[in-house]
Amino acid sequence: MSDRRKLVLICLLLIGSFSLFSLYVFFQRDPVDSSLDFGGKVGKEAPDFTLPTLSGNSVRFSDYKGKVVFLNFWATWCPPCREEMPSMESLYQRLKGREFEMVAISLDQEGKKVVGPFVTKYGLTFPILLDTDKKASQLYRLSGIPETFIIDKNGFITLKITGGQNWMEKKWLEYFDQIIGKE
């Protein structure tokens, strides 16, 4: 057998061995390992967390159970986040008092220092939480910002929207009327 054929045979054996080893590792993993399964997926229970507000109080997310929750991850430096904030405030004003809560989680590392002036500038009145160490955002495994999760009254994620939206569009108003119930 020539040296070239021996080299090809050795390469094929190595590739085959690696492939078998990869399959073995894949099938040895625990198929119900929940740490591999979550990520803010629709149909999954929304993970609980506790974060500080701008005033320094702590809010536990599970306290909102029983309401439809609009959970938005954003940052002051994000242009689409800044663009959607006025429509979020309008939606909040339209739906507050019903079985609805809007919670916006800032991912700004500077926290209150930059978020406080931003909230004042935009006249935001819905709850703003600070996630300076990215604990909540890691639980939800964001794919970008802004990212919004709609969580039903039982605490399950029913919708995930990545990217800025005009929340006062007819489709969103009808959607929220449908899941919350008409006034």
Contacts in CASP RR format, 6 or more apart in sequence:
PFRMAT RR
TARGET T0000
AUTHOR 0000-0000-0000
METHOD contacts of the structure
MODEL  1
MSDRRKLVLICLLLIGSFSLFSLYVFFQRDPVDSSLDFGGKVGKEAPDFT
LPTLSGNSVRFSDYKGKVVFLNFWATWCPPCREEMPSMESLYQRLKGREF
EMVAISLDQEGKKVVGPFVTKYGLTFPILLDTDKKASQLYRLSGIPETFI
IDKNGFITLKITGGQNWMEKKWLEYFDQIIGKE
1 9 0 8 1.000
29 36 0 8 1.000
37 44 0 8 1.000
38 44 0 8 1.000
38 47 0 8 1.000
38 139 0 8 1.000
38 141 0 8 1.000
39 139 0 8 1.000
39 140 0 8 1.000
39 141 0 8 1.000
40 46 0 8 1.000
40 47 0 8 1.000
40 139 0 8 1.000
40 140 0 8 1.000
40 141 0 8 1.000
40 149 0 8 1.000
40 157 0 8 1.000
40 160 0 8 1.000
41 157 0 8 1.000
41 160 0 8 1.000
42 157 0 8 1.000
42 158 0 8 1.000
42 159 0 8 1.000
42 160 0 8 1.000
43 156 0 8 1.000
43 157 0 8 1.000
43 158 0 8 1.000
44 156 0 8 1.000
44 157 0 8 1.000
45 155 0 8 1.000
45 156 0 8 1.000
45 157 0 8 1.000
46 61 0 8 1.000
46 69 0 8 1.000
46 71 0 8 1.000
46 149 0 8 1.000
46 151 0 8 1.000
46 155 0 8 1.000
46 156 0 8 1.000
46 157 0 8 1.000
47 61 0 8 1.000
47 139 0 8 1.000
47 140 0 8 1.000
48 60 0 8 1.000
48 61 0 8 1.000
48 62 0 8 1.000
49 60 0 8 1.000
49 61 0 8 1.000
49 135 0 8 1.000
49 136 0 8 1.000
49 139 0 8 1.000
50 58 0 8 1.000
50 59 0 8 1.000
50 60 0 8 1.000
50 61 0 8 1.000
51 58 0 8 1.000
51 59 0 8 1.000
51 61 0 8 1.000
51 105 0 8 1.000
51 129 0 8 1.000
51 130 0 8 1.000
51 131 0 8 1.000
51 135 0 8 1.000
51 136 0 8 1.000
52 58 0 8 1.000
52 59 0 8 1.000
52 129 0 8 1.000
52 130 0 8 1.000
53 59 0 8 1.000
53 127 0 8 1.000
53 128 0 8 1.000
53 129 0 8 1.000
53 130 0 8 1.000
54 112 0 8 1.000
54 115 0 8 1.000
54 116 0 8 1.000
54 119 0 8 1.000
54 128 0 8 1.000
54 130 0 8 1.000
56 112 0 8 1.000
59 103 0 8 1.000
59 127 0 8 1.000
59 129 0 8 1.000
61 69 0 8 1.000
61 71 0 8 1.000
61 103 0 8 1.000
61 136 0 8 1.000
64 101 0 8 1.000
64 103 0 8 1.000
64 151 0 8 1.000
65 153 0 8 1.000
65 154 0 8 1.000
65 155 0 8 1.000
66 99 0 8 1.000
66 153 0 8 1.000
66 154 0 8 1.000
66 155 0 8 1.000
67 99 0 8 1.000
67 100 0 8 1.000
67 101 0 8 1.000
67 153 0 8 1.000
68 99 0 8 1.000
68 100 0 8 1.000
68 101 0 8 1.000
68 150 0 8 1.000
68 151 0 8 1.000
68 152 0 8 1.000
68 153 0 8 1.000
68 176 0 8 1.000
68 179 0 8 1.000
68 180 0 8 1.000
69 100 0 8 1.000
69 101 0 8 1.000
69 102 0 8 1.000
69 103 0 8 1.000
69 149 0 8 1.000
69 150 0 8 1.000
69 151 0 8 1.000
69 155 0 8 1.000
70 88 0 8 1.000
70 91 0 8 1.000
70 92 0 8 1.000
70 100 0 8 1.000
70 101 0 8 1.000
70 102 0 8 1.000
70 103 0 8 1.000
70 148 0 8 1.000
70 150 0 8 1.000
71 103 0 8 1.000
71 105 0 8 1.000
71 148 0 8 1.000
71 149 0 8 1.000
71 150 0 8 1.000
71 151 0 8 1.000
72 88 0 8 1.000
72 102 0 8 1.000
72 103 0 8 1.000
72 104 0 8 1.000
72 105 0 8 1.000
72 146 0 8 1.000
72 147 0 8 1.000
72 148 0 8 1.000
72 149 0 8 1.000
73 104 0 8 1.000
73 105 0 8 1.000
73 107 0 8 1.000
73 131 0 8 1.000
73 136 0 8 1.000
73 137 0 8 1.000
73 140 0 8 1.000
73 142 0 8 1.000
73 144 0 8 1.000
73 145 0 8 1.000
73 146 0 8 1.000
73 147 0 8 1.000
73 148 0 8 1.000
74 81 0 8 1.000
74 84 0 8 1.000
74 85 0 8 1.000
74 104 0 8 1.000
74 105 0 8 1.000
74 106 0 8 1.000
74 107 0 8 1.000
74 145 0 8 1.000
74 146 0 8 1.000
75 81 0 8 1.000
75 106 0 8 1.000
75 107 0 8 1.000
75 108 0 8 1.000
75 145 0 8 1.000
76 82 0 8 1.000
76 106 0 8 1.000
76 108 0 8 1.000
76 114 0 8 1.000
76 115 0 8 1.000
76 118 0 8 1.000
77 108 0 8 1.000
78 145 0 8 1.000
78 146 0 8 1.000
80 145 0 8 1.000
80 146 0 8 1.000
80 163 0 8 1.000
80 164 0 8 1.000
81 145 0 8 1.000
81 146 0 8 1.000
81 164 0 8 1.000
82 122 0 8 1.000
83 164 0 8 1.000
84 146 0 8 1.000
84 163 0 8 1.000
84 164 0 8 1.000
84 165 0 8 1.000
84 166 0 8 1.000
84 167 0 8 1.000
85 122 0 8 1.000
85 124 0 8 1.000
86 122 0 8 1.000
87 165 0 8 1.000
87 166 0 8 1.000
87 167 0 8 1.000
87 168 0 8 1.000
88 102 0 8 1.000
88 104 0 8 1.000
88 124 0 8 1.000
88 126 0 8 1.000
88 167 0 8 1.000
89 122 0 8 1.000
89 123 0 8 1.000
89 124 0 8 1.000
89 125 0 8 1.000
89 126 0 8 1.000
90 167 0 8 1.000
90 168 0 8 1.000
91 102 0 8 1.000
91 167 0 8 1.000
91 168 0 8 1.000
91 172 0 8 1.000
91 173 0 8 1.000
91 176 0 8 1.000
92 102 0 8 1.000
92 125 0 8 1.000
92 126 0 8 1.000
93 125 0 8 1.000
94 168 0 8 1.000
94 173 0 8 1.000
95 102 0 8 1.000
95 176 0 8 1.000
95 180 0 8 1.000
96 102 0 8 1.000
96 126 0 8 1.000
98 180 0 8 1.000
98 181 0 8 1.000
98 183 0 8 1.000
99 153 0 8 1.000
99 180 0 8 1.000
99 181 0 8 1.000
100 176 0 8 1.000
100 180 0 8 1.000
101 127 0 8 1.000
102 126 0 8 1.000
102 127 0 8 1.000
103 126 0 8 1.000
103 127 0 8 1.000
103 129 0 8 1.000
104 124 0 8 1.000
104 126 0 8 1.000
104 127 0 8 1.000
104 128 0 8 1.000
104 129 0 8 1.000
105 128 0 8 1.000
105 129 0 8 1.000
105 130 0 8 1.000
105 131 0 8 1.000
105 136 0 8 1.000
105 137 0 8 1.000
106 115 0 8 1.000
106 128 0 8 1.000
106 129 0 8 1.000
106 130 0 8 1.000
106 131 0 8 1.000
107 131 0 8 1.000
107 134 0 8 1.000
107 137 0 8 1.000
107 145 0 8 1.000
108 114 0 8 1.000
108 115 0 8 1.000
108 130 0 8 1.000
108 132 0 8 1.000
109 132 0 8 1.000
110 132 0 8 1.000
111 130 0 8 1.000
111 132 0 8 1.000
112 130 0 8 1.000
115 128 0 8 1.000
115 130 0 8 1.000
116 128 0 8 1.000
118 124 0 8 1.000
119 128 0 8 1.000
129 136 0 8 1.000
131 137 0 8 1.000
140 147 0 8 1.000
140 149 0 8 1.000
143 162 0 8 1.000
144 162 0 8 1.000
144 163 0 8 1.000
145 163 0 8 1.000
146 162 0 8 1.000
146 163 0 8 1.000
146 164 0 8 1.000
147 160 0 8 1.000
147 161 0 8 1.000
147 162 0 8 1.000
147 163 0 8 1.000
148 159 0 8 1.000
148 160 0 8 1.000
148 161 0 8 1.000
148 163 0 8 1.000
148 165 0 8 1.000
149 157 0 8 1.000
149 159 0 8 1.000
149 160 0 8 1.000
149 161 0 8 1.000
150 157 0 8 1.000
150 158 0 8 1.000
150 159 0 8 1.000
150 160 0 8 1.000
150 161 0 8 1.000
150 179 0 8 1.000
151 157 0 8 1.000
151 158 0 8 1.000
152 158 0 8 1.000
152 179 0 8 1.000
158 179 0 8 1.000
165 172 0 8 1.000
166 172 0 8 1.000
END
